[in-house]
Amino acid sequence: MSVFTPSDDDEQPHLLIETPSFDGVLSQPGIQQTPEGQLHTFCFENGYGALVMRSRNPEFQLSSEYVFEVCLLDCSRLPHRPTFELTLCPSILVGLERAEVCDLLIAAERLPRHPNMTHHDELLLEEDF
């Protein structure tokens, strides 16, 4: 299948973005197409998130056409930043299959609330509204 298809409106080819599904993950990602591949940004309600890059990489070719790289994020403040403090994902993981990414995202989504968010919750409870 070609990644380019002509538009009905003009003769310019447009990149088709085929988005993989991440079964069992409740949050929907933001998606960007980059020269390196498709970047999915997840932000979970617990203050964590993940960057997932999907690309073609024959060096890590497993049983699928695509491979994934994953980095966990601290989404408790802006800008979101990579975090390597969790044993769940202590570094950028490279060469993962989609099922492995799904398992990792589900586990990250189920982590306890980020300590920064818990601290802010306590401060809000002390406020009079």
Summary of the structure (lengths in Angstrom):
residues: 129
radius of gyration: 17.9
end to end distance: 57.6
largest distance: 60.6
contacts: 319
relative contact order: 0.17
helix: 21%
strand: 31%
